């Protein structure tokens, strides 16, 4: 009985192996959204020791680094090793709208949450609009 060859599954297997063993930082998927007066960034870092997570801001650049150690068991013959280990790195440009002095971060159940308050100058504000009536009196109107 001959086995069928599926080129797509073979390609998937080959590219998966290439991506896993590529040198350099590992992929760190993130979600980013605005919730009222703050931005929230959630990054998946499963199996990462919280002590290895480093979040820092340099000017307008937010950098997240983490390290996930590989399993080290002497005398073990690995049959499959698909869970990536190594360094994780992501950088984000914050722009003027973030209050970088008050950024906070927490790590729970493999998810890093970074909360970035919106800066005061980026928050919406009311502008007073004045209008002149024909009599020359000025009236202030709030918009």
C-alpha positions in Angstrom: 0.0 0.0 0.0 1.6 3.3 -1.2 1.5 6.4 1.0 0.2 9.6 -0.6 2.5 12.6 -0.6 0.9 15.9 0.5 3.2 18.8 -0.7 1.5 21.3 1.5 2.0 19.4 4.7 5.6 18.7 3.8 6.1 22.4 3.0 4.5 23.3 6.3 6.8 20.9 8.2 9.9 22.3 6.5 9.1 25.9 7.0 8.0 25.3 10.6 11.4 23.8 11.2 13.2 26.6 9.6 11.3 29.3 11.6 11.8 27.4 14.9 15.6 27.2 14.5 16.2 30.6 13.0 18.8 32.6 15.0 17.8 35.8 16.7 14.7 36.8 18.8 11.6 34.6 18.9 8.2 35.9 17.7 6.1 37.5 20.5 2.4 37.9 19.4 0.7 41.0 20.9 -2.7 42.7 21.1 -2.9 46.5 21.5 -6.0 48.5 22.1 -7.1 51.8 23.6 -9.4 51.6 26.6 -10.6 55.1 27.6 -7.5 57.1 28.8 -5.0 54.3 28.5 -3.5 51.9 25.9 -3.2 48.3 26.8 -0.6 45.9 25.3 -0.9 42.2 26.0 2.0 39.9 24.9 1.9 36.1 24.9 5.0 34.8 26.7 4.1 31.2 27.7 6.6 29.4 29.9 8.7 32.5 30.5 10.1 33.1 33.9 8.7 36.5 35.1 12.2 37.4 36.4 13.5 37.3 32.9 11.0 39.8 31.6 12.4 43.3 31.0 10.2 46.3 30.0 11.9 49.6 29.5 11.3 53.0 27.8 14.0 55.0 26.2 12.6 58.3 25.0 9.7 57.3 22.8 10.8 53.6 22.3 9.2 50.8 24.4 11.2 47.6 24.5 10.1 44.3 25.8 12.6 41.5 26.3 12.2 38.0 27.8 14.0 34.7 28.0 12.5 31.3 27.9 15.0 28.5 28.8 15.0 25.3 27.0 14.5 21.9 28.7 17.9 20.5 29.6 17.6 16.8 30.5 20.8 14.7 30.2 20.5 11.4 28.4 17.1 12.3 26.8 16.5 11.6 23.1 14.1 14.3 21.9 11.4 13.0 19.5 9.8 16.4 19.1 10.9 19.8 20.3 8.5 22.4 18.9 8.1 24.8 21.9 10.4 27.7 21.1 13.0 28.8 23.6 15.5 31.6 23.6 15.1 35.4 23.6 11.9 37.3 22.8 12.2 40.9 21.7 9.6 43.5 20.5 10.0 47.3 20.2 7.2 49.9 19.8 7.4 53.6 19.0 5.1 55.3 21.6 4.7 58.7 19.9 3.7 61.9 21.8 0.3 60.5 23.0 1.6 58.3 25.8 2.5 59.3 29.3 5.8 57.3 29.4 6.4 58.3 33.1 3.4 56.3 34.3 3.7 53.0 32.3 3.0 49.9 34.4 3.4 46.2 33.6 2.3 42.9 35.1 2.7 39.2 34.2 0.0 36.6 34.8 -0.5 33.1 33.3 1.9 33.6 30.5 0.6 37.0 29.4 2.5 40.3 29.9 0.2 43.3 30.2 1.6 46.8 29.7 -0.6 49.7 30.6 0.3 53.0 29.0 -1.7 56.1 30.1 -2.7 58.6 27.4 -0.8 61.9 28.0 -2.8 65.0 29.1 -2.0 66.8 25.9 -3.4 63.9 23.8 -6.7 63.8 25.6 -9.7 65.4 24.0 -10.7 68.8 25.4 -13.4 71.4 24.9 -12.6 74.5 22.8 -14.5 77.7 23.5 -16.0 79.2 20.4 -16.9 82.9 20.4 -19.3 84.6 18.0 -20.1 88.2 17.4 -23.8 89.2 17.1 -24.7 92.1 14.8 -24.9 94.4 17.8 -21.3 94.0 18.4 -21.7 92.0 21.6 -19.6 88.9 21.9 -21.1 85.7 23.1 -19.2 82.6 24.2 -20.5 79.2 23.1 -19.3 75.8 24.3 -18.9 73.2 21.7 
